[in-house]
Amino acid sequence: MEHKASDQIQNLQYFGEFGGINPSISDSSTYTFLSAKTMFDTFEGNTEGCYLYSRHSSPSNLYLGEALAALEGTESANVYASGMGAITAVLMQLCNAGDHLVSSRTIYGGTYAFLKNFIKKFDVDSSFVDITQLEAVEKAITPRTKLIYCEAVSNPLLEIADIQAMAALAKKHGIPLVVDNTFSPLSIAPAQLGADVVIHSLTKFINGSSDCVAGAVCASTDFCLSLKDVNHGAGMLLGSTLDSLRAASILKNMRTLHIRIKKHSENALYLAKNFEKDGLRVVYPGLPSHANFHTMKAQMDPEYGFGGIMTVDVGSLENANALMELMQQRRLGYLAVSLGFYKTLFSAPGTSTSSEIPLHEQQAMGLSDGLIRFSIGLDNNVERTYQMMKNCMQELGILEAREMCI
């Protein structure tokens, strides 16, 4: 019988130092040794179960790493102080001066800025392509290309990467496929579809309470160890270490991830369907009108739905700002970046999370200034939420006021 990721997480069971049902939090930056030789061996990475210094490793971070490896079905996982800490460590580990990588054109703005601007200082070039067009991806690969990078569900346009096809392409060229799965934990399992490295911003759905910033890399044991190498590991030497207290908090929140993802997806699908019926320009992977609907359906786990993110284009930045302010006043959610919170969060990505992308490139990829990205919350009565959101749109003239039928 095949075990789902949620089952694997549930099967993890730790006892605290004094028999607690939660593992004890390792609230120490450094660890003591009974012999100098053991300290030396631990520093060299030749001991199991010993800890030296929390930038290297800590029990709390290892517990969380085991849960994340179970989530993605990988051999191992490392945790970091932010999603960008995870992303930059992976990219710096895989690329040297003179190398090249191929990336999706629609990715988180911070990742775009790192690839477009920062990593160029180290003579690493990036090509940005439409990740849904395999021919374009393959055409961009050169003898210098060291990896393909994409997001399973792209931020903010919600383009869906065909991970199985991308993995086959990467394998053909002897390079790894790196997938950011922040938008679709449990819904999509990139490693099971052939991805070599899976990245998460734990800040979002996995933690789910918008109270910390953290990241993760899920991959083979060899790759995770290479990131922690004291001489050559980007994760080790760049120092993006997750605090043990936060690791313990995220681990606790992961236990409800399967429940939360189902509700996020259920609510988002309900709103997307109804707003599309109302004539709004809605993008949501669960709508047959979505350009990559069949790709999403083929690679997702239907139990967890199509995810909690949707976009609505209301025509102009003025409309977007007015609507978001009114929805916040009506307590429908928060005008805020990020996602995965229990309340709905909304933002205009062109002027926030994707503002690092130049305006002409935003326009070329279809990111309009009237686009609102919604991270749909866990509202118990989503029909009430729909009615209230629609009333806001009607007040502002975004939707024609008429009798509502649902």
C-alpha positions in Angstrom: 0.0 0.0 0.0 1.4 3.4 -1.0 1.8 5.9 1.8 1.0 9.5 1.1 3.2 12.3 2.4 0.6 13.2 5.1 0.9 9.6 6.3 4.6 9.8 6.4 4.5 13.0 8.4 2.0 11.4 10.8 4.3 8.4 11.2 7.1 10.5 12.6 7.1 10.3 16.3 9.6 11.8 18.7 9.8 11.8 22.5 11.0 14.9 24.4 13.9 14.7 26.7 11.6 14.0 29.6 9.1 11.9 27.7 7.1 14.8 26.3 4.9 14.2 23.3 6.7 17.2 21.6 10.5 16.8 21.1 12.5 19.0 23.4 13.8 22.3 21.9 17.5 22.5 21.7 18.0 26.0 23.1 21.8 26.0 22.7 24.1 27.6 20.2 27.0 25.3 21.1 27.4 21.8 22.5 29.9 20.2 25.0 32.1 17.1 24.4 33.6 14.6 26.9 36.6 14.2 24.6 38.6 16.4 22.3 38.7 13.7 19.7 34.9 13.5 19.4 34.8 17.3 18.9 37.3 17.0 16.1 35.5 14.1 14.5 32.2 15.9 14.7 33.7 19.0 13.0 34.9 16.8 10.2 31.4 15.3 9.9 32.6 11.8 10.9 30.2 11.2 13.8 26.5 10.5 14.1 24.3 11.9 16.8 26.8 14.5 18.0 26.3 18.3 17.7 29.0 20.9 17.6 27.5 24.3 16.9 23.9 25.3 15.8 25.0 26.8 12.5 26.2 23.3 11.6 23.2 21.5 12.9 20.8 21.2 15.9 18.3 18.6 17.1 15.4 20.9 16.5 16.4 21.6 12.9 17.0 18.0 12.2 13.6 17.0 13.5 12.0 19.6 11.1 14.2 18.4 8.3 13.1 14.8 8.7 9.4 16.0 8.5 10.1 18.0 5.4 11.9 15.0 3.7 8.8 12.9 4.6 6.6 15.6 3.1 8.4 15.6 -0.3 9.5 12.0 -0.3 13.2 12.8 -0.5 16.1 11.2 1.4 16.9 14.3 3.4 16.2 18.0 3.9 18.0 21.0 5.3 16.2 24.0 6.9 17.2 27.7 6.6 16.4 31.1 8.0 14.3 32.1 5.0 13.1 30.8 1.6 15.7 33.0 -0.1 18.3 31.5 2.2 17.4 28.1 0.8 17.2 29.3 -2.8 20.5 31.1 -2.9 22.3 28.3 -1.1 21.1 25.8 -3.8 22.0 28.0 -6.7 25.4 29.0 -5.4 26.1 25.3 -4.6 25.3 24.2 -8.1 26.9 27.1 -10.1 30.5 28.3 -10.5 31.9 31.3 -12.3 31.3 31.0 -16.0 28.2 28.8 -15.6 24.7 29.3 -16.9 21.2 28.3 -15.7 17.7 28.3 -17.3 14.9 29.7 -15.2 11.2 30.2 -15.6 10.3 33.8 -16.5 7.6 34.0 -13.9 9.2 33.5 -10.4 9.2 35.2 -7.1 10.6 38.7 -7.4 13.4 38.1 -4.9 14.6 35.0 -6.9 14.4 37.0 -10.1 16.5 39.8 -8.7 19.1 37.2 -7.4 19.4 35.6 -10.8 19.1 38.7 -12.9 21.4 41.0 -10.9 23.2 39.5 -7.9 24.6 36.2 -9.2 25.9 38.0 -12.3 28.6 39.5 -10.0 30.0 35.9 -9.8 29.9 35.5 -13.6 26.8 33.3 -13.6 24.3 34.0 -16.4 20.6 33.2 -16.4 18.1 32.7 -19.3 14.5 33.4 -18.5 12.0 31.4 -20.5 8.3 30.4 -20.7 8.6 27.3 -18.6 5.4 25.9 -20.1 7.0 25.7 -23.5 9.5 22.7 -23.4 11.0 23.7 -26.8 11.9 27.1 -25.4 13.5 25.6 -22.3 15.6 23.1 -24.4 16.6 25.8 -26.8 18.0 27.9 -23.9 20.2 25.1 -22.6 23.9 25.5 -23.5 27.1 23.5 -22.7 27.5 25.9 -19.8 24.1 25.2 -18.3 24.2 23.7 -14.8 20.5 23.5 -13.9 16.9 24.2 -14.7 14.9 26.2 -12.2 11.2 26.7 -11.9 8.3 27.0 -9.5 5.7 24.2 -9.6 3.0 26.9 -9.5 4.5 30.2 -10.5 4.4 33.4 -8.6 2.2 35.3 -9.4 0.8 34.2 -12.7 0.1 30.7 -11.6 1.7 29.0 -14.6 2.0 25.3 -14.1 5.3 23.5 -14.9 5.1 20.0 -16.4 7.6 18.7 -13.9 7.7 15.1 -15.3 8.5 16.5 -18.8 11.0 19.0 -17.4 12.7 16.3 -15.3 13.1 14.2 -18.4 14.6 17.1 -20.3 17.0 17.9 -17.5 18.1 14.2 -17.3 18.6 14.2 -21.1 21.1 17.0 -20.7 22.7 15.7 -17.5 21.7 18.6 -15.3 19.4 18.8 -12.2 15.9 20.2 -12.1 15.3 22.5 -9.1 11.6 23.2 -8.2 10.3 25.7 -5.8 7.1 24.1 -4.4 6.1 26.9 -2.0 2.6 27.4 -3.6 1.6 23.7 -3.7 2.8 21.5 -0.7 0.9 18.2 -0.7 -1.0 19.1 -3.9 2.2 18.5 -6.0 5.1 16.3 -5.1 7.9 17.4 -7.5 10.5 14.8 -6.3 8.0 12.0 -7.1 7.7 13.5 -10.6 11.5 13.5 -11.1 12.8 16.8 -9.7 16.2 16.6 -8.1 15.9 19.4 -5.5 12.7 20.8 -4.0 12.7 24.2 -2.2 10.1 25.7 0.1 9.6 29.0 1.8 8.3 27.5 5.0 7.0 31.0 5.9 3.9 30.4 3.8 1.5 27.4 3.8 3.7 24.9 5.6 4.0 27.1 8.7 0.6 28.7 8.1 0.5 31.3 10.9 2.6 34.2 9.4 4.7 34.4 12.5 8.1 33.5 11.2 10.4 33.4 8.1 12.1 30.1 7.2 13.1 27.9 4.2 13.9 24.3 3.3 15.8 22.3 0.7 14.6 18.7 0.2 16.9 16.5 -1.8 19.3 13.5 -1.7 21.4 12.9 1.4 24.6 13.6 -0.6 23.3 17.0 -1.8 22.0 18.1 1.6 25.4 17.1 3.1 27.2 19.1 0.4 25.3 22.2 1.4 26.5 21.7 5.0 30.2 21.0 4.1 32.4 23.1 6.4 34.8 24.0 3.5 32.5 24.2 0.4 28.9 24.2 1.5 26.9 27.2 0.5 24.3 26.6 3.2 27.0 26.3 5.8 29.2 29.2 4.7 26.5 31.7 3.8 25.1 31.2 7.4 21.3 31.2 6.8 20.6 29.3 10.0 17.1 28.7 11.3 16.6 29.3 15.0 15.7 26.2 17.0 12.7 27.8 18.6 11.2 28.5 15.2 12.0 25.1 13.9 10.1 23.5 16.7 7.1 25.9 16.1 7.0 25.0 12.4 7.2 21.3 13.1 4.1 21.6 15.3 2.2 23.5 12.6 3.1 20.9 10.0 0.8 18.5 11.8 -2.3 20.3 10.5 -1.0 21.0 7.0 -3.1 18.4 5.4 -6.3 19.8 6.9 -5.4 23.4 6.1 -4.4 22.7 2.5 -7.7 21.0 1.8 -9.6 24.0 3.1 -7.5 26.6 1.3 -8.1 24.7 -1.9 -11.8 24.2 -1.3 -12.4 27.9 -0.6 -10.2 29.1 -3.5 -12.0 26.8 -6.0 -15.4 28.0 -4.8 -14.5 31.7 -5.2 -12.7 31.3 -8.5 -15.7 29.4 -10.1 -18.2 32.0 -8.9 -16.1 35.1 -9.9 -15.5 33.6 -13.3 -19.3 33.1 -13.7 -19.6 36.8 -12.8 -17.4 37.7 -15.7 -14.2 38.6 -13.9 -10.8 37.7 -15.3 -9.9 35.0 -12.9 -6.8 32.7 -13.1 -6.9 29.6 -10.9 -5.4 26.2 -11.7 -8.6 24.5 -10.9 -10.6 26.2 -13.6 -10.9 24.5 -17.0 -10.2 27.9 -18.5 -6.7 27.9 -17.0 -4.1 27.4 -19.8 -2.3 24.6 -17.8 -5.4 23.0 -16.2 -4.7 19.6 -17.7 -1.1 19.7 -16.7 -2.0 20.6 -13.1 -4.7 17.9 -13.0 -2.3 15.2 -14.3 0.3 15.8 -11.6 -1.6 16.9 -8.5 -3.0 14.8 -5.7 -6.8 15.4 -6.0 -7.2 15.0 -2.2 -5.5 18.3 -1.6 -7.0 20.3 -4.5 -5.7 23.0 -6.8 -4.2 25.2 -4.1 -5.1 28.3 -2.2 -3.9 31.0 -4.6 -5.9 32.7 -7.3 -5.6 36.0 -9.2 -8.2 38.5 -10.4 -7.5 41.2 -12.8 -9.7 44.3 -12.0 -8.4 46.4 -14.9 -6.2 49.0 -13.3 -3.9 49.6 -10.3 -6.4 52.2 -9.1 -9.2 49.6 -9.0 -6.9 47.1 -7.4 -5.9 49.4 -4.6 -9.4 50.6 -3.9 -10.8 47.1 -3.8 -8.0 45.8 -1.5 -8.5 48.7 0.9 -12.2 48.2 1.0 -11.9 44.5 1.6 -9.5 45.1 4.4 -12.0 47.6 6.0 -14.7 45.0 5.7 -12.5 42.5 7.5 -12.3 40.1 4.6 -8.6 39.9 5.0 -5.4 41.9 4.9 -3.7 44.0 2.3 -0.4 42.3 2.8 2.2 40.3 0.9 3.0 36.6 1.6 0.5 33.7 1.7 -0.8 30.7 3.6 -2.3 32.6 6.5 -5.7 31.6 8.1 -7.1 35.0 6.8 -7.1 35.9 3.2 -4.2 38.0 2.1 -4.2 40.2 -1.1 -1.7 42.3 -2.9 -1.0 43.8 -6.3 2.2 41.8 -7.2 3.3 44.2 -9.9 4.0 46.8 -7.3 5.0 44.5 -4.5 6.3 40.9 -4.6 7.2 41.2 -8.3 8.3 44.8 -8.4 11.9 43.7 -9.0 10.9 42.6 -12.5 11.1 45.6 -14.9 7.8 47.0 -16.1 8.4 46.0 -19.7 9.1 42.4 -18.7 6.0 42.3 -16.5 3.9 43.5 -19.5 5.6 40.9 -21.8 4.7 38.0 -19.4 1.1 39.3 -18.9 1.5 40.7 -15.4 -0.9 43.7 -15.5 -1.1 46.5 -12.9 -4.7 45.6 -12.2 -3.8 42.0 -11.1 -4.6 41.1 -7.5 -3.1 38.0 -6.0 -5.3 36.3 -3.4 -4.1 33.8 -0.8 -7.5 32.5 0.2 -8.0 31.9 3.9 -9.7 29.2 6.0 -13.1 30.9 6.1 -15.7 28.5 7.4 -18.5 30.1 5.4 -17.0 30.8 2.0 -20.4 31.7 0.5 -20.6 34.6 2.9 -17.1 35.6 2.0 -18.0 35.5 -1.7 -21.1 37.7 -1.2 -19.1 40.2 0.8 -16.3 40.4 -1.7 -18.7 40.7 -4.5 -20.5 43.6 -2.7 -17.2 45.4 -2.5 -16.6 45.0 -6.2 -20.1 46.2 -7.0 -19.7 49.3 -4.8 -16.6 50.2 -6.7 -18.1 49.6 -10.1 -15.7 46.7 -10.8 -18.8 44.4 -11.2 -22.2 45.6 -12.3 -24.6 45.6 -9.4 -27.4 43.1 -10.0 -29.2 40.3 -8.3 -26.7 37.7 -7.2 -27.4 34.1 -8.1 -25.1 31.3 -6.8 
